[in-house]
Structure formats: structure tokens, C-alpha cells
Amino acid sequence: MAICASAHLSPAIGTMLGALGAIAGAFAGYEIRRRLVKKFGFPDFGVAAAEDLIAIGGGLLIVSHMF
């Protein structure tokens, strides 16, 4: 929402896009984590921690290139 507002776009559009991205990311992250744990026997906590680091790093990368 803040990115859309700073770009003089509708905050409502930013809110909807943010919500859709969060839902898609949550489902995709869960599915990827479940498959990695099942296929390779990785510990779930380790895969979840790596997933969180990737999500946080990706978010920071995107925001740092917006401004």
C-alpha cells in the first residue's frame, strides 16, 4: 500500500495486490517446503527458516530497487 501511495496510485489497489501476493506466497511457500521435506528428508524447521530468509531478502531487494 505504501509503495502504491508513494507512486501516486490508489492505496486500495496496493492493499489488494499486497493481500493477493501474501496469499499466493503463503501457499507457494508451504507447498515448496512440504515437497522439499518429503523428497529430500530435510528438517522442516531448517527449510522454513531458509524460506523466511528468502522471503525477507526478496522483499528487501524489491523495495530497495523501487526508490
N, C-alpha and C positions, 0 to 999 in steps of 0.2 A: 504494500500500500504506500509506503513512504517513497519508494522508487518511482511509482507512478505519479504521486503527488509532486515530487521534485521535477518530474519531466512534464508537468502541467497536463497530466492525463487524469481521468476520473479515478478518485480513490476507490469507488465501487468496483471498477474493473480490476484494480490492483488487488483488492480483497478477494474477488472471485478467482483470479489467477493464482494467488497465493494459496488459497484453500484447495484448489484443484491440484496444484503442484505438491502440496503436503500429502494429500490423499494418495496420489499416484506414487510418490516417493516412498510412503509407508508400505504400500502393498508390494511395490517392486523390491524394496529392501528386504522385506520379510521373505519373499519368495526366493530371492538370491541366497539369503542366509540359510534358509531351510535346505536348499539344494546343496550348498557347499558342505553343510554339516552332514547331510545324508551321504553324499557321494565320496567325500574325502575323509570323513571322520574328524574334521576339525572341531575343537571345542566351541560350543555355541557362544560362550562369553567372549572368546577371542575374535570370532567373526563379527559379533555385534559391536565390539569396541572398534574394530577396523572399519566397519560400516559407518559408525558415528564419526570417526576421523575423516573419512572420505566425504561425508555429507557436509561437515563443518568446513573442511578445506575447500570443497567445491563452492559452497555459499560465499566464503570469503573471496575466492577467486572471481566469482561473478560480480560481486559488489565492488571489488577493487577496480574492475575494468569499466564500471558504469560511470565513474566520475573522473 
